[in-house]
Amino acid sequence: MGQEQLLGQRYGQGKPGLNLTNIRMLNIPVPPLSEQHETVAKLDAYQGTTDQLRYTQDAIGAELDALMPSILSRAFRGD
């Protein structure tokens, strides 16, 4: 939709650039407030999941870091 609006404003062989007037004239659709709230709720849930995964990844990384010297020691001893 935005591209169609901008293409409709071109002149000559092309539009060399945008100016503030062109941008101010754009009609930008905004979803209803209920849909905006729903989107924010979904993004918050995704953020919570991402935070949990990051915490789990950090914990597993710390465990692996702690195990690595033992694993290397056993490997060099032939165990």
N, CA, C and O atoms as a CHARMM CRD file, in Angstrom:
* protein
*
  316
    1    1 MET  N      0.82500  -1.18500   0.00000 PROA 1      0.00000
    2    1 MET  CA     0.00000   0.00000   0.00000 PROA 1      0.00000
    3    1 MET  C      0.87300   1.25500   0.00000 PROA 1      0.00000
    4    1 MET  O      0.60800   2.20100  -0.74100 PROA 1      0.00000
    5    2 GLY  N      1.89600   1.25800   0.81900 PROA 2      0.00000
    6    2 GLY  CA     2.79100   2.41600   0.87900 PROA 2      0.00000
    7    2 GLY  C      3.54200   2.62200  -0.41100 PROA 2      0.00000
    8    2 GLY  O      3.72800   3.74700  -0.87400 PROA 2      0.00000
    9    3 GLN  N      3.97400   1.50100  -0.99200 PROA 3      0.00000
   10    3 GLN  CA     4.70200   1.59400  -2.25600 PROA 3      0.00000
   11    3 GLN  C      3.80100   2.17500  -3.35000 PROA 3      0.00000
   12    3 GLN  O      4.24900   2.99300  -4.15300 PROA 3      0.00000
   13    4 GLU  N      2.54000   1.75600  -3.38200 PROA 4      0.00000
   14    4 GLU  CA     1.60800   2.27800  -4.37200 PROA 4      0.00000
   15    4 GLU  C      1.42900   3.78400  -4.19600 PROA 4      0.00000
   16    4 GLU  O      1.36300   4.52500  -5.17700 PROA 4      0.00000
   17    5 GLN  N      1.35300   4.22800  -2.95400 PROA 5      0.00000
   18    5 GLN  CA     1.20500   5.65300  -2.69900 PROA 5      0.00000
   19    5 GLN  C      2.42000   6.42500  -3.20300 PROA 5      0.00000
   20    5 GLN  O      2.28200   7.47800  -3.82600 PROA 5      0.00000
   21    6 LEU  N      3.60500   5.89600  -2.93000 PROA 6      0.00000
   22    6 LEU  CA     4.82300   6.59100  -3.34900 PROA 6      0.00000
   23    6 LEU  C      4.97700   6.57000  -4.86100 PROA 6      0.00000
   24    6 LEU  O      5.40300   7.56200  -5.45300 PROA 6      0.00000
   25    7 LEU  N      4.63200   5.44200  -5.49900 PROA 7      0.00000
   26    7 LEU  CA     4.73800   5.37500  -6.95300 PROA 7      0.00000
   27    7 LEU  C      3.76000   6.34000  -7.61200 PROA 7      0.00000
   28    7 LEU  O      4.04200   6.87400  -8.68500 PROA 7      0.00000
   29    8 GLY  N      2.61900   6.56500  -6.98200 PROA 8      0.00000
   30    8 GLY  CA     1.64700   7.50400  -7.52100 PROA 8      0.00000
   31    8 GLY  C      2.11100   8.94900  -7.45700 PROA 8      0.00000
   32    8 GLY  O      1.58500   9.80500  -8.16900 PROA 8      0.00000
   33    9 GLN  N      3.09400   9.22400  -6.60800 PROA 9      0.00000
   34    9 GLN  CA     3.59800  10.59000  -6.45200 PROA 9      0.00000
   35    9 GLN  C      4.83000  10.87400  -7.30900 PROA 9      0.00000
   36    9 GLN  O      5.33700  11.99600  -7.31100 PROA 9      0.00000
   37   10 ARG  N      5.31000   9.87500  -8.03100 PROA 10     0.00000
   38   10 ARG  CA     6.53500  10.11500  -8.80000 PROA 10     0.00000
   39   10 ARG  C      6.25300  11.00700 -10.00400 PROA 10     0.00000
   40   10 ARG  O      5.11500  11.15400 -10.44900 PROA 10     0.00000
   41   11 TYR  N      7.28300  11.57000 -10.49000 PROA 11     0.00000
   42   11 TYR  CA     7.16000  12.48200 -11.61600 PROA 11     0.00000
   43   11 TYR  C      8.35700  12.29900 -12.52400 PROA 11     0.00000
   44   11 TYR  O      9.41000  11.83800 -12.08100 PROA 11     0.00000
   45   12 GLY  N      8.21000  12.65400 -13.78200 PROA 12     0.00000
   46   12 GLY  CA     9.30700  12.50500 -14.72600 PROA 12     0.00000
   47   12 GLY  C      9.65500  11.03900 -14.92700 PROA 12     0.00000
   48   12 GLY  O      8.77600  10.17700 -14.94500 PROA 12     0.00000
   49   13 GLN  N     10.93300  10.76700 -15.07700 PROA 13     0.00000
   50   13 GLN  CA    11.41800   9.40300 -15.29600 PROA 13     0.00000
   51   13 GLN  C     11.48400   8.60300 -14.00500 PROA 13     0.00000
   52   13 GLN  O     11.56100   7.37500 -14.04200 PROA 13     0.00000
   53   14 GLY  N     11.45700   9.25800 -12.90400 PROA 14     0.00000
   54   14 GLY  CA    11.55500   8.54800 -11.63100 PROA 14     0.00000
   55   14 GLY  C     11.47700   9.52800 -10.48100 PROA 14     0.00000
   56   14 GLY  O     11.30500  10.73100 -10.67900 PROA 14     0.00000
   57   15 LYS  N     11.60300   9.01500  -9.31500 PROA 15     0.00000
   58   15 LYS  CA    11.56800   9.85200  -8.11500 PROA 15     0.00000
   59   15 LYS  C     12.94900   9.75700  -7.49000 PROA 15     0.00000
   60   15 LYS  O     13.31000   8.71800  -6.93600 PROA 15     0.00000
   61   16 PRO  N     13.72000  10.82400  -7.57200 PROA 16     0.00000
   62   16 PRO  CA    15.09300  10.75100  -7.07700 PROA 16     0.00000
   63   16 PRO  C     15.20000  10.55800  -5.56800 PROA 16     0.00000
   64   16 PRO  O     16.21300  10.04500  -5.09100 PROA 16     0.00000
   65   17 GLY  N     14.19400  10.95100  -4.81500 PROA 17     0.00000
   66   17 GLY  CA    14.27500  10.80100  -3.36300 PROA 17     0.00000
   67   17 GLY  C     12.96300  11.19800  -2.72100 PROA 17     0.00000
   68   17 GLY  O     12.07100  11.74100  -3.37200 PROA 17     0.00000
   69   18 LEU  N     12.86300  10.92500  -1.46200 PROA 18     0.00000
   70   18 LEU  CA    11.67500  11.29600  -0.70800 PROA 18     0.00000
   71   18 LEU  C     11.95700  12.58100   0.05800 PROA 18     0.00000
   72   18 LEU  O     13.08300  12.85200   0.47700 PROA 18     0.00000
   73   19 ASN  N     10.91800  13.34400   0.22100 PROA 19     0.00000
   74   19 ASN  CA    11.06000  14.50000   1.08800 PROA 19     0.00000
   75   19 ASN  C     10.00900  14.40400   2.18900 PROA 19     0.00000
   76   19 ASN  O      9.15700  13.51700   2.16300 PROA 19     0.00000
   77   20 LEU  N     10.07000  15.29500   3.13100 PROA 20     0.00000
   78   20 LEU  CA     9.18800  15.24700   4.28400 PROA 20     0.00000
   79   20 LEU  C      7.72600  15.38300   3.87400 PROA 20     0.00000
   80   20 LEU  O      6.85800  14.76700   4.49200 PROA 20     0.00000
   81   21 THR  N      7.44000  16.16100   2.86400 PROA 21     0.00000
   82   21 THR  CA     6.06700  16.31600   2.39600 PROA 21     0.00000
   83   21 THR  C      5.52200  14.99000   1.89500 PROA 21     0.00000
   84   21 THR  O      4.38700  14.62900   2.20500 PROA 21     0.00000
   85   22 ASN  N      6.33000  14.25300   1.11200 PROA 22     0.00000
   86   22 ASN  CA     5.90100  12.93900   0.62200 PROA 22     0.00000
   87   22 ASN  C      5.59500  11.99300   1.77400 PROA 22     0.00000
   88   22 ASN  O      4.59900  11.27000   1.75000 PROA 22     0.00000
   89   23 ILE  N      6.44500  12.00600   2.76200 PROA 23     0.00000
   90   23 ILE  CA     6.26700  11.09200   3.89500 PROA 23     0.00000
   91   23 ILE  C      5.03800  11.48200   4.70000 PROA 23     0.00000
   92   23 ILE  O      4.29100  10.60800   5.13900 PROA 23     0.00000
   93   24 ARG  N      4.81300  12.76400   4.90100 PROA 24     0.00000
   94   24 ARG  CA     3.64500  13.21900   5.66500 PROA 24     0.00000
   95   24 ARG  C      2.33500  12.87200   4.95500 PROA 24     0.00000
   96   24 ARG  O      1.29900  12.73600   5.60500 PROA 24     0.00000
   97   25 MET  N      2.37200  12.73100   3.64400 PROA 25     0.00000
   98   25 MET  CA     1.15600  12.44700   2.88000 PROA 25     0.00000
   99   25 MET  C      0.80800  10.95700   2.86900 PROA 25     0.00000
  100   25 MET  O     -0.27100  10.58400   2.40900 PROA 25     0.00000
  101   26 LEU  N      1.69400  10.11000   3.36200 PROA 26     0.00000
  102   26 LEU  CA     1.42300   8.67200   3.36000 PROA 26     0.00000
  103   26 LEU  C      0.29000   8.33800   4.32500 PROA 26     0.00000
  104   26 LEU  O      0.22600   8.86200   5.43700 PROA 26     0.00000
  105   27 ASN  N     -0.58900   7.46800   3.88500 PROA 27     0.00000
  106   27 ASN  CA    -1.64600   6.93700   4.74600 PROA 27     0.00000
  107   27 ASN  C     -1.15400   5.60500   5.28600 PROA 27     0.00000
  108   27 ASN  O     -0.97700   4.64700   4.53300 PROA 27     0.00000
  109   28 ILE  N     -0.93700   5.55100   6.57300 PROA 28     0.00000
  110   28 ILE  CA    -0.41900   4.34200   7.20100 PROA 28     0.00000
  111   28 ILE  C     -1.55400   3.68900   7.97400 PROA 28     0.00000
  112   28 ILE  O     -2.07300   4.27300   8.92600 PROA 28     0.00000
  113   29 PRO  N     -1.94800   2.47500   7.57400 PROA 29     0.00000
  114   29 PRO  CA    -3.04000   1.80100   8.28800 PROA 29     0.00000
  115   29 PRO  C     -2.59600   1.38000   9.69100 PROA 29     0.00000
  116   29 PRO  O     -1.48800   0.87800   9.88100 PROA 29     0.00000
  117   30 VAL  N     -3.45600   1.58900  10.64100 PROA 30     0.00000
  118   30 VAL  CA    -3.18100   1.21100  12.03100 PROA 30     0.00000
  119   30 VAL  C     -4.24300   0.19900  12.45000 PROA 30     0.00000
  120   30 VAL  O     -5.43800   0.45800  12.30800 PROA 30     0.00000
  121   31 PRO  N     -3.80900  -0.96400  12.96800 PROA 31     0.00000
  122   31 PRO  CA    -4.79700  -1.96100  13.38300 PROA 31     0.00000
  123   31 PRO  C     -5.61000  -1.45100  14.57600 PROA 31     0.00000
  124   31 PRO  O     -5.16600  -0.55300  15.29000 PROA 31     0.00000
  125   32 PRO  N     -6.79700  -2.02100  14.79200 PROA 32     0.00000
  126   32 PRO  CA    -7.60900  -1.61400  15.92900 PROA 32     0.00000
  127   32 PRO  C     -6.84100  -1.81400  17.23900 PROA 32     0.00000
  128   32 PRO  O     -5.94200  -2.65100  17.32500 PROA 32     0.00000
  129   33 LEU  N     -7.20900  -1.03800  18.24800 PROA 33     0.00000
  130   33 LEU  CA    -6.51600  -1.07600  19.52700 PROA 33     0.00000
  131   33 LEU  C     -6.54300  -2.47700  20.13800 PROA 33     0.00000
  132   33 LEU  O     -5.56000  -2.90200  20.74500 PROA 33     0.00000
  133   34 SER  N     -7.64600  -3.19200  19.98600 PROA 34     0.00000
  134   34 SER  CA    -7.72900  -4.55000  20.53400 PROA 34     0.00000
  135   34 SER  C     -6.67900  -5.45700  19.88500 PROA 34     0.00000
  136   34 SER  O     -6.06200  -6.27800  20.56400 PROA 34     0.00000
  137   35 GLU  N     -6.47800  -5.31100  18.58900 PROA 35     0.00000
  138   35 GLU  CA    -5.47200  -6.11700  17.88700 PROA 35     0.00000
  139   35 GLU  C     -4.06200  -5.70800  18.31500 PROA 35     0.00000
  140   35 GLU  O     -3.17500  -6.55500  18.41900 PROA 35     0.00000
  141   36 GLN  N     -3.85600  -4.43000  18.56000 PROA 36     0.00000
  142   36 GLN  CA    -2.56000  -3.96700  19.04100 PROA 36     0.00000
  143   36 GLN  C     -2.24900  -4.58300  20.40400 PROA 36     0.00000
  144   36 GLN  O     -1.12800  -5.03000  20.64600 PROA 36     0.00000
  145   37 HSD  N     -3.25800  -4.60600  21.30400 PROA 37     0.00000
  146   37 HSD  CA    -3.06000  -5.18900  22.62900 PROA 37     0.00000
  147   37 HSD  C     -2.77100  -6.69100  22.52600 PROA 37     0.00000
  148   37 HSD  O     -1.93300  -7.22000  23.25600 PROA 37     0.00000
  149   38 GLU  N     -3.46400  -7.36100  21.62300 PROA 38     0.00000
  150   38 GLU  CA    -3.24400  -8.78800  21.41600 PROA 38     0.00000
  151   38 GLU  C     -1.82100  -9.05100  20.92000 PROA 38     0.00000
  152   38 GLU  O     -1.16200  -9.98900  21.36700 PROA 38     0.00000
  153   39 THR  N     -1.36400  -8.22500  20.00600 PROA 39     0.00000
  154   39 THR  CA    -0.00800  -8.36400  19.46900 PROA 39     0.00000
  155   39 THR  C      1.02600  -8.14900  20.56900 PROA 39     0.00000
  156   39 THR  O      1.99900  -8.89600  20.66800 PROA 39     0.00000
  157   40 VAL  N      0.81300  -7.13200  21.38900 PROA 40     0.00000
  158   40 VAL  CA     1.74200  -6.85900  22.49000 PROA 40     0.00000
  159   40 VAL  C      1.76300  -8.02800  23.47100 PROA 40     0.00000
  160   40 VAL  O      2.83000  -8.40600  23.95500 PROA 40     0.00000
  161   41 ALA  N      0.60200  -8.60200  23.76900 PROA 41     0.00000
  162   41 ALA  CA     0.53000  -9.74500  24.68700 PROA 41     0.00000
  163   41 ALA  C      1.30600 -10.93300  24.11800 PROA 41     0.00000
  164   41 ALA  O      2.02300 -11.61100  24.85300 PROA 41     0.00000
  165   42 LYS  N      1.16700 -11.18700  22.82500 PROA 42     0.00000
  166   42 LYS  CA     1.90300 -12.28500  22.18900 PROA 42     0.00000
  167   42 LYS  C      3.41300 -12.03400  22.24200 PROA 42     0.00000
  168   42 LYS  O      4.19400 -12.93600  22.54200 PROA 42     0.00000
  169   43 LEU  N      3.80400 -10.80400  21.94800 PROA 43     0.00000
  170   43 LEU  CA     5.22900 -10.47600  21.97700 PROA 43     0.00000
  171   43 LEU  C      5.79100 -10.59000  23.38800 PROA 43     0.00000
  172   43 LEU  O      6.92300 -11.04000  23.56700 PROA 43     0.00000
  173   44 ASP  N      5.01100 -10.18700  24.39400 PROA 44     0.00000
  174   44 ASP  CA     5.44500 -10.34000  25.78400 PROA 44     0.00000
  175   44 ASP  C      5.63100 -11.81700  26.12900 PROA 44     0.00000
  176   44 ASP  O      6.59100 -12.18100  26.80700 PROA 44     0.00000
  177   45 ALA  N      4.71600 -12.66400  25.66500 PROA 45     0.00000
  178   45 ALA  CA     4.83600 -14.10500  25.91400 PROA 45     0.00000
  179   45 ALA  C      6.07800 -14.66500  25.23100 PROA 45     0.00000
  180   45 ALA  O      6.80200 -15.46900  25.81900 PROA 45     0.00000
  181   46 TYR  N      6.32600 -14.24700  24.00000 PROA 46     0.00000
  182   46 TYR  CA     7.52000 -14.68900  23.29300 PROA 46     0.00000
  183   46 TYR  C      8.77900 -14.22700  24.01900 PROA 46     0.00000
  184   46 TYR  O      9.76300 -14.96200  24.10100 PROA 46     0.00000
  185   47 GLN  N      8.74100 -13.01200  24.54100 PROA 47     0.00000
  186   47 GLN  CA     9.89700 -12.49200  25.27500 PROA 47     0.00000
  187   47 GLN  C     10.14500 -13.33000  26.52300 PROA 47     0.00000
  188   47 GLN  O     11.29200 -13.62600  26.85700 PROA 47     0.00000
  189   48 GLY  N      9.05900 -13.71700  27.21900 PROA 48     0.00000
  190   48 GLY  CA     9.20200 -14.56700  28.39100 PROA 48     0.00000
  191   48 GLY  C      9.82100 -15.91200  28.04300 PROA 48     0.00000
  192   48 GLY  O     10.69200 -16.41100  28.75600 PROA 48     0.00000
  193   49 THR  N      9.36400 -16.48800  26.94700 PROA 49     0.00000
  194   49 THR  CA     9.92400 -17.76700  26.48600 PROA 49     0.00000
  195   49 THR  C     11.39100 -17.60200  26.11600 PROA 49     0.00000
  196   49 THR  O     12.22000 -18.44900  26.45000 PROA 49     0.00000
  197   50 THR  N     11.70300 -16.53200  25.43900 PROA 50     0.00000
  198   50 THR  CA    13.08700 -16.25900  25.05200 PROA 50     0.00000
  199   50 THR  C     13.96900 -16.09900  26.28000 PROA 50     0.00000
  200   50 THR  O     15.08800 -16.61200  26.31100 PROA 50     0.00000
  201   51 ASP  N     13.47600 -15.39000  27.29200 PROA 51     0.00000
  202   51 ASP  CA    14.24200 -15.21400  28.52400 PROA 51     0.00000
  203   51 ASP  C     14.50000 -16.55800  29.20900 PROA 51     0.00000
  204   51 ASP  O     15.60200 -16.80900  29.69700 PROA 51     0.00000
  205   52 GLN  N     13.47300 -17.42400  29.24200 PROA 52     0.00000
  206   52 GLN  CA    13.64200 -18.75200  29.84000 PROA 52     0.00000
  207   52 GLN  C     14.68100 -19.56700  29.07800 PROA 52     0.00000
  208   52 GLN  O     15.53400 -20.21700  29.68200 PROA 52     0.00000
  209   53 LEU  N     14.60700 -19.53000  27.76600 PROA 53     0.00000
  210   53 LEU  CA    15.57000 -20.27600  26.95600 PROA 53     0.00000
  211   53 LEU  C     16.98800 -19.74700  27.14900 PROA 53     0.00000
  212   53 LEU  O     17.94300 -20.52000  27.21500 PROA 53     0.00000
  213   54 ARG  N     17.11700 -18.43900  27.23900 PROA 54     0.00000
  214   54 ARG  CA    18.43800 -17.83800  27.44800 PROA 54     0.00000
  215   54 ARG  C     18.99700 -18.25700  28.81200 PROA 54     0.00000
  216   54 ARG  O     20.18400 -18.56200  28.93200 PROA 54     0.00000
  217   55 TYR  N     18.13800 -18.27200  29.83600 PROA 55     0.00000
  218   55 TYR  CA    18.56000 -18.69500  31.16800 PROA 55     0.00000
  219   55 TYR  C     19.00700 -20.16200  31.14000 PROA 55     0.00000
  220   55 TYR  O     20.04300 -20.51200  31.70600 PROA 55     0.00000
  221   56 THR  N     18.21700 -21.01500  30.47800 PROA 56     0.00000
  222   56 THR  CA    18.56100 -22.43400  30.36800 PROA 56     0.00000
  223   56 THR  C     19.86900 -22.60900  29.61200 PROA 56     0.00000
  224   56 THR  O     20.71500 -23.41100  30.00700 PROA 56     0.00000
  225   57 GLN  N     20.03600 -21.87100  28.53700 PROA 57     0.00000
  226   57 GLN  CA    21.26000 -21.96000  27.74700 PROA 57     0.00000
  227   57 GLN  C     22.47000 -21.54400  28.59000 PROA 57     0.00000
  228   57 GLN  O     23.51600 -22.19200  28.53900 PROA 57     0.00000
  229   58 ASP  N     22.32700 -20.47300  29.35800 PROA 58     0.00000
  230   58 ASP  CA    23.42600 -20.02300  30.21500 PROA 58     0.00000
  231   58 ASP  C     23.75900 -21.07100  31.27400 PROA 58     0.00000
  232   58 ASP  O     24.93000 -21.32400  31.55700 PROA 58     0.00000
  233   59 ALA  N     22.72100 -21.68400  31.86200 PROA 59     0.00000
  234   59 ALA  CA    22.94000 -22.70900  32.89100 PROA 59     0.00000
  235   59 ALA  C     23.65100 -23.92200  32.30600 PROA 59     0.00000
  236   59 ALA  O     24.58200 -24.45200  32.91300 PROA 59     0.00000
  237   60 ILE  N     23.21600 -24.36100  31.12900 PROA 60     0.00000
  238   60 ILE  CA    23.84700 -25.50600  30.47900 PROA 60     0.00000
  239   60 ILE  C     25.28700 -25.16300  30.09800 PROA 60     0.00000
  240   60 ILE  O     26.18500 -25.99300  30.23700 PROA 60     0.00000
  241   61 GLY  N     25.49900 -23.95900  29.62500 PROA 61     0.00000
  242   61 GLY  CA    26.86100 -23.52500  29.28200 PROA 61     0.00000
  243   61 GLY  C     27.76800 -23.54100  30.49600 PROA 61     0.00000
  244   61 GLY  O     28.92400 -23.95200  30.40600 PROA 61     0.00000
  245   62 ALA  N     27.24600 -23.09100  31.64100 PROA 62     0.00000
  246   62 ALA  CA    28.04300 -23.11100  32.86800 PROA 62     0.00000
  247   62 ALA  C     28.36600 -24.54600  33.27700 PROA 62     0.00000
  248   62 ALA  O     29.48600 -24.83100  33.69900 PROA 62     0.00000
  249   63 GLU  N     27.39000 -25.45500  33.15500 PROA 63     0.00000
  250   63 GLU  CA    27.63800 -26.86800  33.48000 PROA 63     0.00000
  251   63 GLU  C     28.69900 -27.45900  32.56400 PROA 63     0.00000
  252   63 GLU  O     29.58700 -28.18000  33.02100 PROA 63     0.00000
  253   64 LEU  N     28.61000 -27.15800  31.28000 PROA 64     0.00000
  254   64 LEU  CA    29.60600 -27.67500  30.33400 PROA 64     0.00000
  255   64 LEU  C     30.99400 -27.11400  30.62900 PROA 64     0.00000
  256   64 LEU  O     31.99400 -27.82800  30.55600 PROA 64     0.00000
  257   65 ASP  N     31.03900 -25.83500  30.96000 PROA 65     0.00000
  258   65 ASP  CA    32.33100 -25.23700  31.30800 PROA 65     0.00000
  259   65 ASP  C     32.93400 -25.92000  32.53100 PROA 65     0.00000
  260   65 ASP  O     34.14600 -26.12500  32.60200 PROA 65     0.00000
  261   66 ALA  N     32.07900 -26.27000  33.49500 PROA 66     0.00000
  262   66 ALA  CA    32.56400 -26.93800  34.70100 PROA 66     0.00000
  263   66 ALA  C     33.00300 -28.37600  34.39900 PROA 66     0.00000
  264   66 ALA  O     33.93600 -28.87100  35.03300 PROA 66     0.00000
  265   67 LEU  N     32.36600 -29.04300  33.46700 PROA 67     0.00000
  266   67 LEU  CA    32.69700 -30.42500  33.13100 PROA 67     0.00000
  267   67 LEU  C     33.91700 -30.55800  32.22100 PROA 67     0.00000
  268   67 LEU  O     34.58800 -31.58900  32.23300 PROA 67     0.00000
  269   68 MET  N     34.20200 -29.54200  31.45100 PROA 68     0.00000
  270   68 MET  CA    35.25700 -29.63500  30.44100 PROA 68     0.00000
  271   68 MET  C     36.61700 -30.02600  31.03100 PROA 68     0.00000
  272   68 MET  O     37.27200 -30.90000  30.46200 PROA 68     0.00000
  273   69 PRO  N     37.07500 -29.43600  32.12700 PROA 69     0.00000
  274   69 PRO  CA    38.37700 -29.87000  32.66000 PROA 69     0.00000
  275   69 PRO  C     38.39300 -31.35400  33.04700 PROA 69     0.00000
  276   69 PRO  O     39.38800 -32.04500  32.83000 PROA 69     0.00000
  277   70 SER  N     37.29700 -31.83000  33.61400 PROA 70     0.00000
  278   70 SER  CA    37.21600 -33.23800  33.98900 PROA 70     0.00000
  279   70 SER  C     37.24600 -34.13200  32.75700 PROA 70     0.00000
  280   70 SER  O     37.93300 -35.15400  32.74200 PROA 70     0.00000
  281   71 ILE  N     36.50800 -33.75100  31.73600 PROA 71     0.00000
  282   71 ILE  CA    36.47500 -34.53500  30.49100 PROA 71     0.00000
  283   71 ILE  C     37.85300 -34.56800  29.85000 PROA 71     0.00000
  284   71 ILE  O     38.31000 -35.62400  29.41400 PROA 71     0.00000
  285   72 LEU  N     38.51100 -33.42700  29.78900 PROA 72     0.00000
  286   72 LEU  CA    39.84400 -33.37600  29.18500 PROA 72     0.00000
  287   72 LEU  C     40.84500 -34.20100  30.00400 PROA 72     0.00000
  288   72 LEU  O     41.68600 -34.90600  29.44600 PROA 72     0.00000
  289   73 SER  N     40.74200 -34.10400  31.32600 PROA 73     0.00000
  290   73 SER  CA    41.63300 -34.87000  32.18500 PROA 73     0.00000
  291   73 SER  C     41.46700 -36.36800  31.95400 PROA 73     0.00000
  292   73 SER  O     42.45400 -37.09700  31.85300 PROA 73     0.00000
  293   74 ARG  N     40.22900 -36.82300  31.87200 PROA 74     0.00000
  294   74 ARG  CA    39.96500 -38.24500  31.61700 PROA 74     0.00000
  295   74 ARG  C     40.46300 -38.65300  30.23600 PROA 74     0.00000
  296   74 ARG  O     41.02000 -39.73700  30.06100 PROA 74     0.00000
  297   75 ALA  N     40.25900 -37.78100  29.26400 PROA 75     0.00000
  298   75 ALA  CA    40.69400 -38.09900  27.89400 PROA 75     0.00000
  299   75 ALA  C     42.20700 -38.25000  27.82100 PROA 75     0.00000
  300   75 ALA  O     42.71200 -39.15700  27.16000 PROA 75     0.00000
  301   76 PHE  N     42.93400 -37.36000  28.50000 PROA 76     0.00000
  302   76 PHE  CA    44.40200 -37.44100  28.46100 PROA 76     0.00000
  303   76 PHE  C     44.93700 -38.60900  29.26900 PROA 76     0.00000
  304   76 PHE  O     46.04600 -39.07800  29.01200 PROA 76     0.00000
  305   77 ARG  N     44.16700 -39.08800  30.24500 PROA 77     0.00000
  306   77 ARG  CA    44.58300 -40.25600  31.02400 PROA 77     0.00000
  307   77 ARG  C     44.19700 -41.54800  30.31600 PROA 77     0.00000
  308   77 ARG  O     44.65700 -42.62700  30.69000 PROA 77     0.00000
  309   78 GLY  N     43.35700 -41.43900  29.30000 PROA 78     0.00000
  310   78 GLY  CA    42.94100 -42.63100  28.56400 PROA 78     0.00000
  311   78 GLY  C     41.71000 -43.29800  29.15600 PROA 78     0.00000
  312   78 GLY  O     41.40600 -44.44300  28.82200 PROA 78     0.00000
  313   79 ASP  N     40.99900 -42.59700  30.02900 PROA 79     0.00000
  314   79 ASP  CA    39.79200 -43.16700  30.64400 PROA 79     0.00000
  315   79 ASP  C     38.60200 -43.06000  29.71800 PROA 79     0.00000
  316   79 ASP  O     37.50400 -43.48900  30.07100 PROA 79     0.00000
